[in-house]
Amino acid sequence: MTTPFPYDHGLDTGPVPPPGCPAHGLGVGPGGLRRLYGPEAEQDPRGLYEKLRAEHGTVAPVLLQGDVPAWLVLGHSENLHMTRTPSQFSRDSRHWWALQDGTIAPDHPLAPQVAWQPICAFADGATHERQRGALTDSMARIDTRGVRRHVNRYSNRLVNGFCRAGRTDLVTEFAERLPMMVMCAILGMPEEYSDRMVQAARDMIRGTETAVQSNAYMVDALSRLVERRRREPADDFATWLVEHPAAMNDKEVAEHLRLMLVVSYETTTNLISNVLRMVLTDPRFRARLSGGHMTVPEAVEQTLWDEPPFAAILGRWAVGDTELGGQHIKAGDALIVGIAAANTDPVVRPDLNADMEGNRAHLAFSGGPHECPGQDIGRAIADVGVDALLMRLPDLELAVEDSELRWVGNLVSRHLAELPAEFAPRSPQDDREPPSMGKPNPARQDWEVRSAVRHTAPTPVRVTVPEDPSHVPSPSAPSGETTTADGSVDALAGTPGEGPAAGQIPHQRKPGASTRLWRVVTRWWNGD
């Protein structure tokens, strides 16, 4: 059974909470619909999703900035159907009535995200295949090993910037900067662009009052890059797009570079922040990671389920009247891919505490023909970046209480405002080489699990033995001596009366199996 959309934008057909009413604080707007913006949506999105699920089922009517109505898809299977059926739910935003009637004006905070652009993200059919083909072909030329080397080098450089202080904010000093440094290198942009691009990308995605200006800055910088690559080709992503047989014009290339930069940056920044938060706030998570029971890539996949980088994507528009999740969707209505909501759908995930390692059925990168093409690059940056950071600073600890962490949310994503951390100060490393593979800080942490007995290899001291290779030491050999594989004797210098020195292996009653086997081989070789 279908139900009509309960609120038509611009018509006073529904009650509006009076000033001072608690409903204002709960994010309730015209028609009694819940807002996907404001304090409630930003601070407790999961709670909001559960309220919407209880009230409306798997597809719920909601309000966007300016109280523009849209449909939020909460169900996992409903999201998959929507993303896999472009004939019903198009990516072409020109279908949206809000753009057609001027409700979403060029200066609207959502305009940079939804205003139609000549890129594959807003195309279907043959146009999408041509543009997406150029993007995926160019991405296939990226040297994955080279990307990992860049991530190692830049991670080292960032850690060098704060390792002497013993304290840092892992969001602003690491998670936000690393992806943009790597992406600028992949695209072929000078490093000096990275910090300004971080600010512009975040501002544009948040939908602030200056989002339009930030978007303009990015487009201008990337347009200059395209013009330069037309004149001076190089071995980088921008050149590969310019020279691709799809023959995209300069505007198409610049817009696709912007798409690649923004999506990869935001996704990876949030992913790194979320993984590091789990490491610093969940002792069991950290113990499993430290003890080798879980790899960093597995930790990344678990985080993609629990805290996906993009909470939702406004990017589907109904081509005609249809039905989805028991709701009647009218032609021109906007639909939102509810990534975070779908990942907690009780139909596919009844136990939210269950481990999801190795399970890639999540919708963190959307689905269908518009599934994120750069997800493997994002995973590589997060995998190597987190691993490199923990290798350099294995004693990282959260510098504040978990309850003090603040989140900044919007329609698209929810990310940590900061992640203060402390560690023992140390000297910088040469950032021209990968991080050292030496032993981590020996100071024991609460999350580390160690054996009660530490085994370290002894330092042998050689003594003369008879030349006869068949010689076998007498059982009465002095205490503290052990026979090595070549038939010599190691004297383990312990303190008289106290047994072997600390950390050294005590004398064995008889040689081990490998030693006896080696003696047999030696005798055979010598003809004995």
Number of C-alpha atoms within 10 A of each C-alpha: 7 12 11 10 18 15 22 13 16 10 9 11 12 14 12 16 15 9 8 8 10 11 15 17 11 15 19 21 19 23 20 17 21 25 26 26 20 18 17 19 22 19 17 13 21 16 13 20 24 16 14 20 19 11 12 16 16 24 25 26 21 26 24 17 17 14 18 18 25 21 23 27 28 29 26 25 16 18 27 17 16 23 22 18 12 21 13 19 24 27 25 23 25 17 21 22 16 18 18 13 9 10 14 20 14 13 13 19 21 23 17 20 21 19 17 17 18 19 21 24 21 20 22 18 12 9 14 19 15 17 24 22 16 24 23 13 14 19 18 10 12 16 11 14 10 11 19 19 17 23 26 24 20 23 29 25 20 18 22 18 13 18 21 14 14 14 18 22 17 23 24 18 17 24 28 23 22 29 29 26 24 25 25 20 17 20 20 18 19 11 13 10 14 21 14 13 23 22 13 21 22 18 18 24 22 20 20 16 13 14 24 21 16 22 20 14 16 22 17 13 15 24 20 12 22 25 14 14 20 14 9 10 14 13 13 18 22 26 22 22 29 23 16 15 11 15 14 19 12 18 16 20 26 27 19 25 23 20 15 17 23 22 20 23 27 24 22 26 27 24 28 27 25 24 22 25 22 17 23 19 14 13 14 12 18 20 17 17 17 18 14 10 11 15 15 18 18 17 23 23 23 22 22 25 25 19 22 27 27 27 24 25 18 21 19 26 28 25 21 16 12 14 15 15 19 14 20 16 25 16 17 22 21 25 27 23 29 28 30 27 27 28 25 22 20 13 12 15 15 10 11 14 8 9 13 19 17 12 11 12 12 22 24 27 19 20 19 15 17 19 15 16 17 17 16 12 20 21 19 18 27 27 22 20 26 25 19 23 20 16 17 24 20 19 19 21 17 20 15 12 9 13 6 8 13 13 13 15 23 23 25 21 22 24 23 18 15 19 24 20 19 19 18 16 13 15 11 16 16 13 16 13 12 18 19 13 9 8 9 13 14 8 10 10 12 9 17 14 12 9 6 6 7 9 11 10 8 17 12 15 12 13 10 8 13 11 9 8 15 14 12 13 15 7 8 6 12 10 15 19 21 23 19 14 16 11 21 21 20 19 20 22 17 15 10 8 6 8 15 20 15 14 12 19 16 17 19 12 8 12 14 12 8 9 15 13 12 14 18 12 12 17 12 10 9 9 7 10
